[in-house]
Amino acid sequence: MSGVTPLKRALTDLSRIPKVQGVFVVSKEGFTIDSITTSGAFDEEALAAMVTASVGSIESMGKELDLGRSEMITVEFSGHIALIAELEENIVVLLAERGAVLGRLRYELRKQLPRIRAAL
């Protein structure tokens, strides 16, 4: 993968997990920094804006209820799973089909977060 950035390599490694459809890094300002998709088309601008707003709401809930800072947000839709993790001023989003193994997704995302952080 000559010429491929370290960030793109980390996202590619995550995208190779069975049933993963996309991995996105977005800024907390709501812009896509980088992404890789394996199937389907995603409106990255809409995704970035909605994820940023959702993370803001979760942060507010954690502060208001004195729960601490969120580490990973898991959202299960009827056909998909979204994992959302914060990295300082950025957010990593992993989207997978509903049949994906949630434990593996969480494990692999946690394992790649330091690589993604270092690449940003």
C-alpha positions as CSV (number, residue, x, y, z in Angstrom):
1,M,0.0,0.0,0.0
2,S,2.7,2.4,-1.0
3,G,1.7,6.0,-0.8
4,V,-1.3,5.3,1.4
5,T,-1.5,7.3,4.6
6,P,-1.3,5.7,8.0
7,L,-4.9,6.9,8.6
8,K,-6.2,5.2,5.5
9,R,-4.3,2.0,6.4
10,A,-6.1,1.9,9.8
11,L,-9.5,2.6,8.3
12,T,-8.8,-0.1,5.7
13,D,-7.9,-2.6,8.4
14,L,-11.3,-1.9,10.1
15,S,-13.1,-2.1,6.8
16,R,-11.9,-5.7,6.3
17,I,-13.9,-7.0,9.3
18,P,-16.9,-9.0,8.0
19,K,-20.1,-7.0,7.5
20,V,-18.4,-3.6,8.0
21,Q,-19.8,-1.2,5.4
22,G,-17.9,2.0,6.3
23,V,-15.5,3.6,8.6
24,F,-15.4,7.4,8.9
25,V,-13.4,10.0,10.8
26,V,-15.2,13.3,11.3
27,S,-14.3,16.4,13.1
28,K,-16.4,17.7,16.0
29,E,-17.2,20.7,13.7
30,G,-19.1,18.2,11.5
31,F,-16.7,17.6,8.5
32,T,-15.5,14.3,7.1
33,I,-11.7,14.0,7.5
34,D,-11.3,10.6,5.9
35,S,-13.4,7.5,5.2
36,I,-13.6,4.2,3.5
37,T,-16.7,2.3,2.4
38,T,-17.1,-1.3,1.4
39,S,-20.7,-1.3,0.2
40,G,-23.4,1.2,-0.4
41,A,-23.2,4.9,-0.7
42,F,-23.4,7.1,2.4
43,D,-24.1,10.8,2.5
44,E,-20.9,11.6,4.4
45,E,-21.9,15.3,5.0
46,A,-25.2,14.2,6.6
47,L,-23.5,11.5,8.6
48,A,-20.8,13.9,9.9
49,A,-23.3,16.5,10.9
50,M,-25.7,14.0,12.6
51,V,-22.9,12.2,14.4
52,T,-21.5,15.4,15.7
53,A,-24.9,16.5,17.1
54,S,-25.5,13.1,18.6
55,V,-22.1,13.0,20.4
56,G,-22.8,16.5,21.7
57,S,-26.1,15.3,23.2
58,I,-24.4,12.2,24.7
59,E,-21.7,14.5,26.2
60,S,-24.3,16.7,27.7
61,M,-26.1,13.7,29.2
62,G,-22.9,12.4,30.8
63,K,-22.1,15.8,32.3
64,E,-25.7,16.5,33.5
65,L,-26.0,13.1,35.2
66,D,-22.4,13.0,36.4
67,L,-21.7,9.8,34.5
68,G,-18.3,10.8,33.1
69,R,-17.1,10.9,29.6
70,S,-18.4,8.5,27.0
71,E,-15.9,6.0,25.7
72,M,-17.9,4.3,22.9
73,I,-21.4,4.8,21.8
74,T,-23.3,1.8,20.3
75,V,-26.4,2.4,18.3
76,E,-28.4,-0.6,16.9
77,F,-30.7,0.1,14.1
78,S,-33.1,-2.4,12.5
79,G,-30.5,-3.4,9.8
80,H,-27.3,-1.8,11.0
81,I,-24.9,-1.2,13.9
82,A,-23.1,2.1,14.4
83,L,-20.1,2.3,16.8
84,I,-19.0,5.9,17.6
85,A,-15.7,6.7,19.5
86,E,-14.3,10.1,20.3
87,L,-10.7,11.0,19.8
88,E,-10.0,14.5,21.2
89,E,-11.5,16.8,18.6
90,N,-12.5,14.0,16.2
91,I,-14.9,11.2,16.1
92,V,-14.6,7.7,14.5
93,V,-17.7,6.0,13.2
94,L,-17.9,2.4,12.2
95,L,-21.0,1.2,10.3
96,A,-21.8,-2.5,9.9
97,E,-24.6,-4.7,8.9
98,R,-26.8,-5.9,11.8
99,G,-25.4,-9.5,11.6
100,A,-21.9,-8.4,12.5
101,V,-20.3,-9.7,15.7
102,L,-20.7,-6.7,18.0
103,G,-17.9,-7.9,20.4
104,R,-15.4,-8.2,17.5
105,L,-16.4,-4.7,16.2
106,R,-15.8,-3.2,19.6
107,Y,-12.5,-5.0,20.1
108,E,-11.1,-4.1,16.7
109,L,-12.2,-0.5,16.9
110,R,-10.6,-0.1,20.3
111,K,-7.4,-1.7,19.0
112,Q,-7.3,0.7,16.0
113,L,-8.0,3.9,17.9
114,P,-4.4,4.5,19.0
115,R,-3.3,4.1,15.3
116,I,-6.0,6.5,14.2
117,R,-5.1,9.0,16.9
118,A,-1.4,8.9,15.9
119,A,-2.3,9.4,12.3
120,L,-4.4,12.5,12.9
